[in-house]
Amino acid sequence: MNPSLNSQAVRDSVLPPITSLSDSSIFTTDASVSRDLFALPGGNVQLAVGGQYRKEKLNNRSANPNLDVPGLSTAQAFGDRDVWAAYFEAAAPIFDQLSVNVSGRYDSYSEGFNKFSPKM
């Protein structure tokens, strides 16, 4: 078998030259602060809070926009969204052998839904 014996047109019909330019981007910025609040027998109670902003963009073009390649998907995806978040963590070492840690994160998406994720 020597594939070079086939013409370029035959090779292109079996495996057409397909170019699909896609791109995505993400921009994130966040800030946080933390400090000791007061002392307990096991150590200092600590609190940290922060926030984040994220911009996401997607441009995924179809690899078969003209439907000229049978069996090849025409799937494509486009979009962008903004995500705002706030988070906190509190650590309380009550005794040397007992400490409490509580944290959580709240995310707000530009599509109109929100999510709170606690952790204990």
Sequence and secondary structure as in RCSB ss.txt:
>XXXX:A:sequence
MNPSLNSQAVRDSVLPPITSLSDSSIFTTDASVSRDLFALPGGNVQLAVGGQYRKEKLNNRSANPNLDVPGLSTA
QAFGDRDVWAAYFEAAAPIFDQLSVNVSGRYDSYSEGFNKFSPKM
>XXXX:A:secstr
  GGGS HHHHHHHS      EEEEEEEEEEEEEEEEEEETTEEEEEEEEEEEEEEEEEE  S TT  STT    
 EEEEEEEEEEEEEEEEEEETTEEEEEEEEEEEETTS EEEEEE 
